[in-house]
Amino acid sequence: LRLSEERFRQLAEHIDEVFWIAVPGTRELLYVSPPYERVWGRPLASVYGGQDAWLDTVHPDDRAHVAQSI
């Protein structure tokens, strides 16, 4: 289990893609990969500001549609 955890962390911290892990059936984020800050230009901590904090990153014209889609 420790080896698996270490491999996951190495992958997550060294790829240049944003991905997240959420609680199934909810919008609660458990993990967001570090490149989020570079790609979205926002502090990683801001995405954990509440259940829908990440919706603030969506353009205002698209927010309602995105929220409804999920």
C-alpha positions as CSV (number, residue, x, y, z in Angstrom):
1,L,0.0,0.0,0.0
2,R,2.8,2.4,0.8
3,L,4.6,1.7,-2.5
4,S,1.3,2.2,-4.3
5,E,0.8,5.5,-2.5
6,E,4.3,6.7,-3.4
7,R,3.9,5.8,-7.0
8,F,0.6,7.7,-7.2
9,R,2.2,10.8,-5.6
10,Q,5.2,10.6,-8.0
11,L,2.8,10.4,-10.9
12,A,0.5,13.2,-9.7
13,E,3.3,15.6,-8.9
14,H,5.2,15.1,-12.1
15,I,2.7,15.0,-14.9
16,D,1.6,18.3,-16.5
17,E,-2.1,17.6,-16.5
18,V,-4.8,18.6,-14.0
19,F,-6.9,15.8,-12.6
20,W,-9.0,15.4,-9.5
21,I,-10.5,12.8,-7.3
22,A,-14.1,13.4,-6.0
23,V,-16.4,11.5,-3.7
24,P,-18.7,9.5,-6.0
25,G,-22.2,10.9,-6.2
26,T,-21.1,14.3,-4.8
27,R,-19.1,17.3,-5.9
28,E,-16.7,17.0,-2.9
29,L,-13.1,17.1,-4.1
30,L,-10.7,14.9,-2.2
31,Y,-7.6,15.7,-4.3
32,V,-6.6,18.0,-7.1
33,S,-3.2,17.6,-8.9
34,P,-0.6,20.3,-8.4
35,P,-0.5,21.6,-12.0
36,Y,-3.9,23.2,-11.2
37,E,-2.1,26.3,-10.1
38,R,-0.2,26.7,-13.3
39,V,-3.0,25.8,-15.7
40,W,-5.8,27.7,-14.0
41,G,-3.7,30.5,-12.5
42,R,-5.3,30.1,-9.0
43,P,-4.0,28.8,-5.7
44,L,-4.6,25.1,-5.2
45,A,-6.2,25.9,-1.8
46,S,-8.9,27.9,-3.5
47,V,-10.5,24.8,-5.0
48,Y,-11.0,23.3,-1.5
49,G,-12.9,26.5,-0.4
50,G,-16.2,24.7,-0.4
51,Q,-18.1,22.0,-2.3
52,D,-18.5,24.1,-5.4
53,A,-15.5,26.4,-5.1
54,W,-14.1,25.1,-8.4
55,L,-17.1,26.5,-10.2
56,D,-15.6,30.0,-9.7
57,T,-13.0,29.0,-12.3
58,V,-15.7,28.5,-15.0
59,H,-16.6,31.6,-17.1
60,P,-19.7,33.3,-15.6
61,D,-21.6,32.8,-18.9
62,D,-21.1,29.0,-18.6
63,R,-21.4,28.4,-14.9
64,A,-25.1,27.5,-14.8
65,H,-24.8,25.1,-17.7
66,V,-21.7,23.4,-16.2
67,A,-23.3,23.1,-12.7
68,Q,-26.5,21.6,-14.3
69,S,-24.4,19.1,-16.3
70,I,-22.7,17.6,-13.3
